[in-house]
């Protein structure tokens, strides 16, 4: 199955820390302060679920979390996390196949879109945008490459694509810039953070129109 991290689920967190130390974690936890109390959250591609415990440190109750993850093994690990008194619904499915009548106050995607080719990235973006309420927030983090990026960053990204293509059959061959997708579809960036020499970028977008 494409874009499925089952083969390395047990070692994924260790590998990410080996390469990025705490930077990959901090690029995601910085977004959690933007989650309001008593809200409805959609987390897509949350991996092993450590982000659930970090979220529970901020809001120990009152959250309703829908957790969509294609990897069955990742879902298994996520279900073991301590959510405190928050509710979570775990759905083992590819996000493009996910169907719900609900809309969400918060959509959280971290290092998700770097798995997709451009066609799939647009499809997933449009689906998630339709699931976010007006004035809702999209908490987004991913790798970032621009004309100021260093050669070692471009090489590292290329090597990661090759590794995950072999191990997890990811579709992506290059990084799809998502900034323009937000600005073209009624979103405004209200916060931005960067780490690891601007290689890891985190943004908070608010949906201005539906």
C-alpha distance (Angstrom), angle and dihedral (degrees) to the residues before:
residue distance angle dihedral
X1 . . .
X2 3.81 . .
X3 3.81 122.1 .
X4 3.80 91.0 13.1
X5 3.79 119.4 141.7
X6 3.81 97.0 -166.3
X7 3.84 92.7 115.6
X8 3.82 92.8 61.9
X9 3.81 102.7 23.6
X10 3.80 93.9 116.1
X11 3.81 92.8 51.0
X12 3.80 102.5 31.7
X13 3.80 97.9 100.0
X14 3.81 91.3 46.8
X15 3.81 92.1 50.6
X16 3.80 93.4 48.5
X17 3.80 91.6 50.5
X18 3.80 91.1 46.0
X19 3.79 91.1 59.5
X20 3.80 102.9 30.7
X21 3.82 102.6 21.7
X22 3.80 106.7 -156.3
X23 3.79 95.6 -23.2
X24 3.80 96.4 91.0
X25 3.80 90.4 49.7
X26 3.80 94.5 46.8
X27 3.80 91.4 48.2
X28 3.81 86.7 63.0
X29 3.80 103.6 35.1
X30 3.82 90.8 54.6
X31 3.80 86.8 68.4
X32 3.79 96.0 55.9
X33 3.81 94.4 76.7
X34 3.82 86.6 70.4
X35 3.81 93.2 63.9
X36 3.81 109.7 102.9
X37 3.83 121.5 -145.0
X38 3.79 121.9 -91.2
X39 3.78 96.5 17.6
X40 3.78 139.3 140.6
X41 3.82 113.2 -113.0
X42 3.80 132.8 -168.1
X43 3.81 114.0 -159.9
X44 3.80 115.2 -171.7
X45 3.79 123.0 -167.7
X46 3.77 94.2 0.3
X47 3.78 93.6 160.1
X48 3.80 117.0 -160.2
X49 3.79 91.7 2.3
X50 3.80 100.7 -117.9
X51 3.82 86.4 135.5
X52 3.82 88.1 66.9
X53 3.79 91.9 62.5
X54 3.79 91.6 46.4
X55 3.81 89.8 51.0
X56 3.81 90.4 49.8
X57 3.80 89.6 55.8
X58 3.80 87.9 63.8
X59 3.82 98.6 36.7
X60 3.79 112.9 22.0
X61 3.80 92.5 -178.3
X62 3.79 142.8 8.2
X63 3.80 99.6 57.6
X64 3.79 125.2 119.2
X65 3.81 108.2 -158.5
X66 3.79 127.0 -169.1
X67 3.79 108.3 -163.4
X68 3.80 115.4 -162.8
X69 3.80 116.4 -173.6
X70 3.80 130.0 158.3
X71 3.81 94.8 -152.1
X72 3.80 113.1 85.2
X73 3.80 91.1 -160.6
X74 3.80 91.9 51.0
X75 3.81 89.5 51.0
X76 3.80 89.5 51.4
X77 3.80 90.9 54.4
X78 3.81 92.8 44.4
X79 3.80 92.3 53.8
X80 3.81 89.5 61.9
X81 3.80 93.2 59.9
X82 3.80 122.4 111.6
X83 3.80 106.6 -112.5
X84 3.83 94.3 172.1
X85 3.82 106.7 -146.5
X86 3.81 96.2 -24.6
X87 3.80 121.5 115.5
X88 3.80 122.0 -123.6
X89 3.79 132.5 -173.6
X90 3.79 113.5 -161.5
X91 3.80 116.9 -152.9
X92 3.80 119.3 -174.7
X93 3.80 101.7 -154.8
X94 3.80 141.3 104.4
X95 3.78 109.3 -91.0
X96 3.80 92.1 -124.1
X97 3.84 87.9 62.1
X98 3.81 95.4 44.9
X99 3.80 114.8 115.0
X100 3.80 125.8 -175.1
X101 3.81 136.9 154.2
X102 3.81 89.5 -143.1
X103 3.75 130.5 99.0
X104 3.77 123.1 -152.7
X105 3.78 138.3 -136.2
X106 3.81 90.9 -147.8
X107 3.80 133.4 28.3
X108 3.81 114.9 -167.3
X109 3.81 120.6 -166.3
X110 3.78 119.7 165.3
X111 3.81 121.1 177.4
X112 3.79 90.7 -15.6
X113 3.78 105.8 117.8
X114 3.81 94.0 53.4
X115 3.82 85.8 74.8
X116 3.80 95.6 62.1
X117 3.76 138.4 78.7
X118 3.80 114.3 -128.6
X119 3.80 95.9 -94.3
X120 3.82 92.3 52.4
X121 3.81 92.3 42.4
X122 3.81 90.8 56.6
X123 3.81 91.7 45.8
X124 3.80 92.8 50.6
X125 3.80 92.7 43.5
X126 3.79 92.3 53.3
X127 3.79 92.2 47.6
X128 3.80 93.6 50.2
X129 3.80 92.5 44.6
X130 3.80 89.3 55.0
X131 3.82 89.9 53.2
X132 3.80 94.7 53.8
X133 3.79 119.7 90.1
X134 3.78 121.0 -124.9
X135 3.82 107.5 -86.2
X136 3.80 87.3 18.8
X137 3.80 120.0 137.2
X138 3.77 128.6 -120.3
X139 3.80 111.3 -154.9
X140 3.78 106.2 -156.5
X141 3.80 134.9 179.8
X142 3.78 130.6 169.9
X143 3.77 144.7 134.3
X144 3.77 115.9 -65.6
X145 3.78 129.5 -149.5
X146 3.80 126.0 174.3
X147 3.80 139.1 147.3
X148 3.81 90.0 -73.6
X149 3.81 93.9 54.6
X150 3.79 118.9 117.6
X151 3.79 122.6 -114.3
X152 3.81 91.0 -117.7
X153 3.81 89.8 57.4
X154 3.79 91.9 52.8
X155 3.81 90.5 47.2
X156 3.81 92.8 48.1
X157 3.79 91.3 50.3
X158 3.80 91.0 48.8
X159 3.81 90.9 51.2
X160 3.81 91.6 48.2
X161 3.78 91.5 51.4
X162 3.79 89.9 51.1
X163 3.81 93.6 47.1
X164 3.81 95.5 48.3
X165 3.79 91.7 42.4
X166 3.80 89.3 58.2
X167 3.81 97.6 40.3
X168 3.82 102.9 32.9
X169 3.80 103.2 18.5
X170 3.79 93.9 -123.6
X171 3.79 115.9 -176.9
X172 3.80 98.8 -138.6
X173 3.77 121.3 105.4
X174 3.79 94.7 169.1
X175 3.78 139.1 12.1
X176 3.80 113.6 -86.7
X177 3.85 111.0 -142.9
X178 3.80 106.2 -126.2
X179 3.82 100.6 -179.0
X180 3.78 92.9 88.3
X181 3.81 91.9 48.7
X182 3.79 89.6 61.6
X183 3.79 96.4 45.5
X184 3.81 92.1 47.0
X185 3.80 93.2 51.1
X186 3.78 105.9 52.7
X187 3.81 100.6 -83.4
X188 3.79 129.8 127.2
X189 3.79 124.9 -160.1
X190 3.81 108.8 -126.8
X191 3.82 100.5 171.1
X192 3.78 133.9 22.5
X193 3.80 132.3 -174.9
X194 3.79 131.8 178.7
X195 3.80 134.8 -166.7
X196 3.79 140.0 175.0
X197 3.81 93.9 41.5
X198 3.80 92.0 -45.9
X199 3.81 91.9 -55.8
X200 3.81 91.8 116.5
X201 3.79 114.4 52.0
X202 3.78 127.0 -173.2
X203 3.79 124.1 -170.3
X204 3.78 139.7 178.9
X205 3.79 113.9 -147.2
X206 3.78 125.9 -171.9
X207 3.78 120.8 -151.6
X208 3.78 107.6 -126.1
X209 3.80 98.5 179.8
X210 3.78 141.1 15.7
